Structures are given as structure tokens and as C-alpha cells.
Amino acid sequence: MQVQINTDHNIEGREELADQVSSVVEDALSRVSDHITSVNVHLSDQSSDQEKGNDSLTCMIEARLEGRQPVAVTHQSATLDQAVQGAANKMTHLIESTIGRIKHQEEHRTDPPLSS
């Protein structure tokens, strides 16, 4: 699973930050990583010039699943750590739900079997 980190001009995109974010995302998605081909993480600060602590930091995660359209989630918080963790948790739940729905549909297909 490849994780790419992007930041807006209000967040300093240091290598240390990228390593930390990648680690959190990879850890959170480890249970479903077999179904993911790539992950893009976008970090932004909506009010860098304004008062801090008002949930202005946003983490958007887009994951590409094998054979499916990409899925995305967003989480806003007062700190980058909270924003990343919140978005990673949301993504894990979304992917688990999607995989469960796919498995359920496959198990309950009503198509007649293909004859040879």
C-alpha cells in the first residue's frame, strides 16, 4: 500500500510530519490493506491566520480499492494528530463496510449459474 502525503501552503510539509502521518494511516488501515492499492492524504489549515483551536485543521484521505472507485473521508480537528487519526478511523470503517457489502452481495447473488 503506497501512502502519499500532500499539504497546503499553510502546513509545513516536513519529512518528519510525512513519516508520522504515513505511520498512523498505515497502522489504522492495516486490517484492510490487502484491498487498497494506494492512499492519498491531504492536510490543510483553513484558518492559519486566525485563532487556533477552532477545528480548522483538516485531513482528507482518499483510498483506491482494487477494482473499485476511490473512496474519501474528511475529518476536522484542532490538531493535526487528531485530524489524521479521525480520518484514518473513518476510512477504516468505510472500507470494512464496503468490503462487507461486497461479500454479502456475492454470497446472495440470485443469478443463475453459468452453464458450460
SVG drawing of the C-alpha trace seen along z (x, -y; Angstrom):
<svg xmlns="http://www.w3.org/2000/svg" viewBox="-32 -36 44 63">
<polyline fill="none" stroke="black" stroke-width="0.4" points="0.0,0.0 1.5,-3.3 0.7,-6.4 1.3,-9.8 1.1,-12.9 0.1,-16.4 -0.1,-19.6 -1.4,-23.1 0.7,-26.2 -0.3,-26.7 1.3,-23.5 5.0,-22.9 5.4,-19.5 8.4,-18.3 9.7,-14.7 9.1,-14.0 5.4,-15.0 5.1,-12.8 6.6,-9.8 4.3,-10.3 1.2,-10.7 2.1,-7.6 2.7,-5.6 -0.7,-6.5 -2.6,-5.8 -0.8,-2.5 -1.4,-1.3 -5.1,-2.3 -5.6,-0.7 -3.5,2.4 -6.6,4.7 -7.8,3.8 -4.6,3.1 -4.9,6.1 -7.8,4.4 -6.0,1.0 -3.7,0.1 -2.9,-3.5 -3.8,-6.2 -3.6,-10.0 -3.6,-12.1 -4.3,-15.8 -3.6,-18.1 -4.8,-21.6 -5.3,-24.5 -8.4,-26.5 -7.6,-29.4 -3.8,-29.7 -4.0,-33.5 -7.0,-33.2 -7.4,-31.9 -6.1,-28.4 -8.1,-25.7 -11.3,-26.0 -11.2,-22.7 -9.5,-24.4 -7.1,-21.6 -8.4,-19.1 -7.3,-15.7 -8.8,-14.2 -7.9,-10.6 -8.6,-9.1 -8.1,-5.4 -8.1,-3.4 -9.5,0.1 -8.8,2.9 -11.4,2.9 -13.5,0.1 -13.8,-3.6 -11.8,-5.6 -13.4,-6.4 -12.7,-9.5 -13.3,-10.8 -12.6,-14.0 -12.0,-14.9 -11.6,-18.3 -10.0,-18.9 -7.9,-21.4 -4.7,-19.4 -3.2,-17.6 -2.8,-14.4 -6.5,-14.4 -7.5,-15.2 -5.3,-12.4 -6.4,-9.8 -10.1,-10.7 -9.9,-10.5 -7.9,-7.2 -10.5,-5.7 -13.3,-6.9 -11.6,-5.4 -11.1,-2.0 -14.8,-1.8 -15.8,-2.9 -13.5,-0.2 -14.7,2.5 -18.3,1.6 -17.6,1.6 -15.9,5.0 -18.7,6.4 -21.3,5.2 -19.4,6.7 -19.1,10.0 -22.8,10.0 -23.8,9.3 -21.6,12.1 -23.0,14.6 -26.6,13.7 -26.5,13.5 -29.6,14.7 -28.1,15.0 -28.4,18.5 -25.1,20.3 -23.3,20.2 -23.6,23.5 -20.7,24.9"/>
</svg>
